[in-house]
């Protein structure tokens, strides 16, 4: 779903929220309704394309939206109703799970500065999960205060079910916008599988290689992410993604593996635009671009006090490039613990223009490259 459509939905949602009479196709649910149905809203609810699901203000444990199917022109819209909806528990893996849904927009309507949806505690799992072959999903207006793992997890892991394999499933049009995420054990936002291949054994047979799905049309914009155990924001297998205008601070406070502590990680198989993000005070690199496939535009980002390099770039043999160039324009990097920009990616011509790098510590460099890395400075 496009940003234009998402903004239109905000306006539609606001109008519906303030309306005195509700259309007959709309469904209003509360905690009792959910508990009686195992905290699941599925196709049996009768929601059709263009319908709206209202969640009445109050306290909930968790919710699963399952097999809800809208359409491109008429997505199913999910809104809080008459105030804030809160989720809190210690017993389950997630708080707000979206499974096998298509064309769904979940929008928290703010009132008096309060977010429409807030995840207060999310057990051991991710606060929000977009998984199980869901596609064409928009998430906006959430506040996440605690998650055992990621704030928002966006992926379907391939397994013995062939419908989860890359050749049979493409995730499309995921928009994550205007959310506030903090206190995560893992990443703030985790979009796409970081492994290029998985090996599974099905029915006692020998292991086979299965390939995770790609993401087409990923937009992660204008989110605030603070105090994450691992990377602030991580994407992978997402060509032509847009990562723009996010504010990321205090990232990588307790990474579960080495180097899982960047402000933004542009991971394997990703390309697109990384623009105007503000990244500060983390334990690792400000931006890590590892296994990117080229054509990436890293533009206008502000990176302050990175615990590693300001921007770090490296290629990976598992992700062959589709473009021979990357672009680093007008980034501002101040006081990194290591180099301002470091690259080992010999497969790309690095186009650099008007990057400002200051506060480099003794023993580090503004720009450091491996032998064979190609740099072209532009006016």
GIMOWO-V568781 format. One record per pair of residues at least 12 apart in sequence whose ideal C-beta (glycine too) atoms are under 7 Angstrom apart, sorted by the first residue. I is the first residue (numbers start at 1). J is the second residue. Records with the same first field share a line. If there is no record, write none. Layout:
I = J + J
This chain:
1 = 75 + 105 + 136 + 138 + 173 + 175
3 = 175 + 219
6 = 105 + 138 + 140 + 175 + 177
9 = 77 + 105 + 107
10 = 107
13 = 77 + 79 + 107 + 109
14 = 109
16 = 52 + 79
17 = 79 + 81 + 109
25 = 48 + 51
26 = 51 + 52 + 54
27 = 45 + 47 + 51 + 53 + 54
28 = 54 + 56 + 81
29 = 41 + 53 + 55 + 56
30 = 56 + 58
31 = 58 + 59 + 60
34 = 60 + 63
39 = 61 + 62 + 63 + 64
40 = 64 + 66
41 = 53 + 63 + 65
42 = 66 + 67
43 = 67 + 68
47 = 68 + 76
49 = 70 + 71 + 74 + 76
50 = 74
51 = 76
52 = 77 + 79
53 = 76 + 78
54 = 79 + 81
55 = 78 + 80 + 81 + 85
56 = 81 + 82
57 = 80 + 81 + 82 + 83 + 84 + 85
58 = 85
59 = 86 + 88
60 = 85 + 86 + 87
61 = 87 + 89
62 = 87 + 89 + 92 + 94 + 95 + 96
63 = 96
64 = 97 + 99
65 = 78 + 98 + 101 + 104
66 = 99 + 100
67 = 100 + 101
68 = 101 + 104
69 = 101 + 102 + 103
70 = 102 + 103 + 104
71 = 103
72 = 103
75 = 103 + 104 + 105
76 = 103 + 104
77 = 105 + 107
78 = 104 + 106
79 = 107 + 109
80 = 108 + 109 + 116 + 117
83 = 111
84 = 114 + 115 + 116 + 118
85 = 116 + 117
86 = 118 + 120
87 = 119 + 120
88 = 120 + 121
89 = 121 + 123
90 = 121 + 123
91 = 123
92 = 123
93 = 123 + 124 + 125
94 = 122 + 125 + 126 + 127 + 129
95 = 119 + 122 + 127
96 = 119 + 127 + 128
97 = 129
98 = 129 + 130 + 134 + 137
99 = 131 + 132 + 134
100 = 132 + 133 + 134
101 = 134 + 137
102 = 135 + 136
103 = 136
104 = 137
105 = 138
106 = 138 + 139
107 = 140 + 141
108 = 140 + 141 + 142
109 = 141
110 = 141
115 = 141 + 142 + 143 + 180
116 = 141
117 = 141 + 142
118 = 143 + 145
119 = 142 + 144 + 145 + 147
120 = 145 + 146
121 = 146
122 = 146 + 147 + 148
123 = 148
124 = 148
125 = 148 + 149
126 = 147 + 149 + 150 + 151 + 152 + 153
127 = 144 + 147 + 151 + 152
128 = 142 + 151 + 152
129 = 153
130 = 154 + 174
131 = 153 + 155 + 156
132 = 156
133 = 156 + 163 + 164 + 169
135 = 171 + 172
136 = 172 + 173
137 = 174
138 = 175
139 = 152 + 176 + 179
140 = 177 + 178 + 179
141 = 178
142 = 179
143 = 180
144 = 181 + 182
145 = 182 + 183
146 = 183
147 = 183 + 184 + 185
148 = 185
149 = 184 + 185 + 186
150 = 184 + 186 + 187 + 189 + 190
151 = 181 + 184 + 188 + 189
152 = 176 + 189
153 = 190
154 = 174 + 190 + 191 + 192
155 = 191 + 192 + 193
156 = 169 + 213
157 = 193 + 198 + 212
158 = 198 + 210 + 211 + 212
159 = 200
160 = 200 + 202
165 = 210 + 211
166 = 211 + 212 + 213 + 214
169 = 213
170 = 213 + 214 + 216
171 = 213 + 215
172 = 216 + 217
173 = 217
174 = 191 + 215 + 217 + 218
175 = 219
176 = 189 + 220 + 223
177 = 219 + 221 + 222 + 223
178 = 222 + 223
179 = 223
180 = 224
181 = 223 + 224 + 225
182 = 226 + 227
183 = 227
184 = 228 + 229
185 = 229
186 = 229 + 230 + 256
187 = 228 + 230 + 231 + 234
188 = 225 + 228 + 232 + 233
189 = 220 + 223 + 225 + 233 + 234
190 = 234
191 = 215 + 218 + 220 + 234 + 235 + 238
192 = 215 + 235 + 236 + 237 + 238 + 267
193 = 212 + 236 + 237
194 = 236 + 267 + 268
195 = 212
196 = 268 + 318 + 319
197 = 209 + 211
198 = 210 + 212
212 = 237
214 = 237 + 239
215 = 237 + 238
216 = 239
218 = 235 + 238 + 241
219 = 242
220 = 233 + 243 + 246
221 = 242 + 244 + 245
222 = 245 + 246
223 = 246
224 = 247
225 = 246 + 248
226 = 249 + 250
227 = 250 + 253
228 = 251 + 252 + 253
229 = 253 + 254 + 255 + 256
230 = 252 + 255 + 256 + 260 + 261
231 = 251 + 252 + 260 + 261 + 262 + 265
232 = 248 + 251 + 263 + 264 + 282
233 = 246 + 248 + 264
234 = 265 + 267
235 = 266 + 267 + 270
236 = 267 + 268 + 269 + 270
237 = 268 + 269 + 270
238 = 270
239 = 270 + 271 + 272 + 293
240 = 271 + 272
241 = 270 + 272
242 = 272 + 273
243 = 264 + 274 + 277
244 = 273 + 275 + 276 + 277
245 = 276 + 277
246 = 277
247 = 278
248 = 263 + 264 + 277 + 279
249 = 280 + 281
250 = 281 + 282
251 = 263 + 282
252 = 282 + 283 + 284 + 307
253 = 283
259 = 284
261 = 282 + 283 + 284
262 = 284 + 285 + 287 + 288
263 = 279 + 282 + 286 + 287
264 = 277 + 279 + 287
265 = 288 + 290
266 = 287 + 288 + 289 + 292 + 296
267 = 290 + 291
268 = 290 + 291 + 316 + 318 + 319
269 = 291 + 293 + 319
270 = 292 + 293
271 = 292 + 293 + 294 + 295 + 296
272 = 296
273 = 297
274 = 287 + 296 + 297 + 298 + 301
275 = 299 + 300
276 = 300 + 301
277 = 301
278 = 302
279 = 301 + 303
280 = 304 + 305
281 = 304 + 305
282 = 306 + 307
283 = 307
284 = 307 + 308
285 = 306 + 308 + 309 + 312
286 = 303 + 306 + 310 + 311 + 333 + 336
287 = 301 + 303 + 311
288 = 312
289 = 313
290 = 314 + 316
291 = 315 + 316 + 318 + 319
292 = 326
293 = 319 + 321 + 322 + 323
294 = 321 + 322 + 323 + 324 + 325 + 326 + 348
295 = 322 + 323 + 325
296 = 326
297 = 327
298 = 311 + 327 + 328 + 331
299 = 329 + 330
300 = 330 + 331
301 = 331
302 = 332
303 = 331 + 333
304 = 334 + 335
305 = 335
306 = 336 + 337
307 = 337
308 = 337 + 338
309 = 336 + 338 + 339 + 342
310 = 333 + 336 + 340 + 341 + 357
311 = 328 + 331 + 333 + 341
312 = 342
313 = 343 + 345
314 = 344 + 345
315 = 345 + 347
321 = 347 + 348
324 = 348 + 349
325 = 348 + 349 + 351
326 = 348 + 350
327 = 351
328 = 341 + 350 + 352 + 355
329 = 353 + 354
330 = 353 + 354 + 355
331 = 355
332 = 356
333 = 357
334 = 358 + 359
335 = 359
337 = 361
338 = 364
339 = 364 + 365 + 368
340 = 357 + 360 + 366 + 367
341 = 367
342 = 368
343 = 369 + 373
344 = 370 + 373
345 = 373
346 = 370 + 372 + 373
349 = 374 + 376
350 = 373 + 374 + 375 + 376
351 = 376 + 378
352 = 375 + 376 + 377 + 378
353 = 378
